[in-house]
Amino acid sequence: MPHTQLKFAALALAYKAKVNEVDPLDVDHLLTEVDTQLPHDHPIFRGVTHFATQYELAAQDAAAVMQLGDDLARLVEGWAVPAPPDHNRKDIHG
């Protein structure tokens, strides 16, 4: 899966978690995909592995799973926003 597909798969998993409809097999499948296709310092890898680890601990707590989904969705949506040009210039951005 290319990175874009992994991002969308992570977003789909996040949305399922937000409504507490996560299938543990989906978590395992995405975790396997990112583990085999991405370096371990990649943000998608880190986000998905964090979600999977926390999901394993909180799978029976609906509120915690929904919060995990919120967190993962926010993270994935943040990857879609590029850094503005010259984002490091103090005279433009303060």
Residue pairs with C-beta under 8 A, 6 or more apart in sequence:
1 9
1 33
1 37
3 38
3 44
6 30
6 33
6 34
6 37
6 38
6 44
6 48
7 44
7 76
7 79
7 80
9 30
9 33
10 30
10 44
10 47
10 48
10 51
10 72
10 76
11 72
11 73
11 76
11 77
13 22
13 26
13 27
13 30
13 48
13 51
13 69
13 72
14 51
14 69
14 70
14 72
14 73
14 76
15 69
15 73
16 22
16 23
16 26
16 69
17 51
17 55
17 65
17 66
17 68
17 69
17 72
18 66
18 69
18 70
18 73
19 66
19 69
20 62
20 65
20 66
22 55
22 59
22 65
22 69
24 55
24 59
27 51
27 52
27 55
28 52
30 48
30 52
31 48
31 49
31 52
34 42
34 44
34 45
34 48
34 49
35 45
35 49
38 44
38 45
39 45
40 46
43 75
43 79
44 79
47 72
47 75
47 76
48 72
51 68
51 71
51 72
54 64
54 68
55 65
55 68
58 64
58 65
58 68
59 65
84 93
86 92
86 93
87 93
